Structures are given as structure tokens and as C-alpha cells.
């Protein structure tokens, strides 16, 4: 939105520039004067020609245009979402139910491996109105997805997930390791006092 406003303002400023440049006494712009370019002076025999301007491309390069872009091959393109497909933006935030129909959590994140395959999902379990709770990672083969119903089910009860270990991101693991590597601060020892 901000970019559109700035772009419109710049266009308006360019449109007003000729109006601002008008002669203030007559209200019209003076006609442009045309001057013919001066003919280059002939070079003396002992003078060398100046080097060509490096910013202007040779005429052959000016005429050559880049070929139009071609799309990727048809077998690399997904033209539309299939009826049995589910996009990640629908998957994240989806409620997850157990086989008894009890809501056990919501999908918070998706975990991929180095080859780009889904390893699992991270569920937000417990808490009240999105506050509190914990993150629990569940392997992808434990999750049954029904894209047509936008439904995900697992075979675990809410109580089981609430006592499962917390899911830790790499950032959390590195933060723990760096805080464990730091030495404990030593208490300051007051200097010994001598009495005489």
C-alpha cells in the first residue's frame, strides 16, 4: 500500500514539472530552441582519435534483444490444486483430533528433512485460548490427513500428548548449549581485613 502511494506521488510530481517550469510572465512555456550539433573538427595528422565512449554499446549490441523467457517444462508445473491435495497454509492451524473425535491440539508447524520430505508436524497442545500449552512433535506417519474434510487425526489421547516431551527447535537447542557452556558467575569475596 505504501509503495503504491509513493509511486502515485512520484508520477504526480513528474506530471506537474512542466507546469511549474512555465514562464511566469506569459503563463506559457517558451518554445524550445533547436541548435544544430557542431561538426567535429578534423584531427591533425599527429593527433590520435579519442577513445570510444565506453558507456555507449556498439551498434551491433544495441540491435540484439534478449530472447523472451520460456516457462519451465510442463511436467515441472502444478497448474491447480488437486481435490485430494492440502496446502501448508491450510495445514498450519488445523485442529487435530484423536480417533475418538476429541480435539487434542492444533498444527503449529511442519518439519521437513534435508530432502524436502515431511518428517512430521508440531502440535500446540493444552493451554487455554491459545495461551500456555506446549509444543509436541508427531511423526508424519502417525498423522492421518483427510484433505477433503480439512481434518487431521492421530491415535493418541490429549493426556498422552500433555506428558510427551516438548518439541525443541534447533535455535532452542543451540541457546541451551551456549548457556550451559558459560561458566557460573563466582560470588565476590570481600577483601581480608587486618586488625592492629
FENQUI-V316201 format. One record per helix or strand of 2 or more residues. SS is the DSSP state (alpha for helix, beta for strand). FROM is the first residue (numbers start at 1). LEN is the number of residues. Records with the same first field share a line. If there is no record, write none. Layout:
SS: FROM-LEN, FROM-LEN
//
This chain:
alpha: 2-19, 59-5, 74-3, 88-4, 140-3, 158-5, 170-12
beta: 95-4, 103-10, 118-8, 134-6, 144-3, 151-4
//
